[in-house]
Structures are given as C-alpha cells and as structure tokens.
Amino acid sequence: MAIKSTIFKAELQITDMDRHYYHDHALTIARHPSENDARMMLRILAFALHAHERLAFTKGLSSDDEPDLWQKNLSNEIELWIDLGLPDEKRLRRACGRSDQVIIYTYNRTGAEAWWQKIQGKVQRFANLKVFNIDDATVAALAGFSQRSMQLQFTIADGTTLLTDGEQSLEIMPAITKS
C-alpha cells in the first residue's frame, strides 16, 4: 500500500513592497511522503516570493514534467516555472523553452555549489533563467515553522523577507547565483 501525502493548511499574509503586492492566500499543501518539512516550507517561501493570483502548486515530486510551482496565463501558457533543488541540464533546457521565466531555488550549500560548477557553462545562455540559493541555516529554521495548520506573515522589502508566525520570526535573504 502506498503512503499518502500529508495535507497542510497555510494562511499567508503577503506584503511585498518590492512588487507592490499586498494579498492574503489560503493554501492547501500536499506534502509528498518523500518530502521533509524544510522542503515543503521552501515551497511556501517560493510561493510568497512570487505570489500571484494564478501561481499554483503542481504535482511537484510526483511528476517529471511539472515544476514545484507554476503560473500560467489565461491561454494556459507557462509564464513562470519555479523549481527547488538541483535540476539537470535537460530539465532546465526544457523549462526555459516552455516558460517565459524560470526560477530555481537551490539549498544544501555544498551540493548546490558543486551542481552550479558543473552546469554553469551549459545554462548561462538562458536569459530567462534565475538561480537563487537559500543557506543551510535558513532552511533549518524554516522547518521550525511547519505545522499542519499555519498562519504566516511575509514582509518583503529590498530583497529581504521577514517571516513571522506570531511566535517566532526569521529574516531570509536568498543569495543570487544567476540573475
């Protein structure tokens, strides 16, 4: 018998002064059995950083043809493709060809640095690709915010994100690997 996904509920209040986006989102997140709290919280962070009424979680780990999040226009064309981790060159090439903009959030500094050294020369040509790294301490701290029912506030200004849940707070500043 297959292990089922665990369902999480998150109420997000997003104040993005960089993009002038101020909105609340009620999310239902399915955490894949092979996904840990830290990675799930990275998906929520990516959602908050790029929040839009059409941004949506996908099948993610359950599908090779979909990113973790995407935003499609009304014609069902992919405007934004967001992946977490260390995708291979083939996946990046396919994503950059299918989407207006591709954003990758890496984590695990040692693995991310080795991945970037290996892939950098092959993906520099993609003008629609951006790569950011979330440091290990931030990833560990993000995991501490995970609860089955969450109320999270994200305040974004000057490239820095302040995450609070009423009891704890965390300042997040993704490092730019490729812009």
Sequence and secondary structure as in RCSB ss.txt:
>XXXX:A:sequence
MAIKSTIFKAELQITDMDRHYYHDHALTIARHPSENDARMMLRILAFALHAHERLAFTKGLSSDDEPDLWQKNLS
NEIELWIDLGLPDEKRLRRACGRSDQVIIYTYNRTGAEAWWQKIQGKVQRFANLKVFNIDDATVAALAGFSQRSM
QLQFTIADGTTLLTDGEQSLEIMPAITKS
>XXXX:A:secstr
     EEEEEEEEEEETTTTEEEEEEEEEEE TT  HHHHHHHHHHHHHT  TTEEE  GGG SSS SEEEE TT
S EEEEEEES   HHHHHHHHHHEEEEEEEE SHHHHHHHHHHHHHHHTT TTEEEEE  HHHHHHHHTT  SEE
EEEEEEETTEEEEE SS EEEE  EEEE 
